[in-house]
Structures are given as structure tokens and as C-alpha cells.
Amino acid sequence: MGIEVRLAVVLAERGVSGRELAEHVGITEANLSLLRKGRVKGVRFETLARICEYLECQPGDLLVYREG
């Protein structure tokens, strides 16, 4: 069980590159890649808010809880 990160899906749906998003959010492409792959232990609310702002989405569009 855990949290599934759907950032890659939302980026593809919006036609946005990781580089564009990383520049807007103010993080490195490497850190964005780790987040996209779900290989981080946490994310700052400020970072999440900037991602949502740029992608015009809600946090629930990016993060999904999965059981099992």
C-alpha cells in the first residue's frame, strides 16, 4: 500500500516537459525526475502548490492512495 505519484501521466496529458515544470517550480530536473518516479519520501507543500499552479490541477490529480 502507499501513495502512487501520477506526475508523469499529468505531464503527458498536458504536453508539458519536465524541464519546463522544473524551471517554473524552481527545482532541478533530477529532483523532478525522482518525484515523477515516486522515489522521494516527501514533498513540500510549496513545491506541490507550484506544480499544481503550473499544471492547473489539484494535488489529488498527482497523488493517489493505493491499498495492498
URKA-V742341 format. One record per backbone hydrogen bond with DSSP energy under -0.5 kcal/mol. CO is the residue of the C=O (numbers start at 1). NH is the residue of the N-H. If there is no record, write none. Layout:
CO:NH + CO:NH
This chain:
2:4 + 2:66 + 4:6 + 4:64 + 6:10 + 7:11 + 8:12 + 9:13 + 10:14 + 11:15 + 11:16 + 17:21 + 18:22 + 19:23 + 20:24 + 21:25 + 22:26 + 22:27 + 28:32 + 29:33 + 30:34 + 31:35 + 32:36 + 33:37 + 34:39 + 35:38 + 44:48 + 45:49 + 46:50 + 47:51 + 48:52 + 49:53 + 50:54 + 51:55 + 52:56 + 52:57 + 58:61 + 58:62 + 59:62 + 59:63 + 62:6 + 64:4 + 66:2
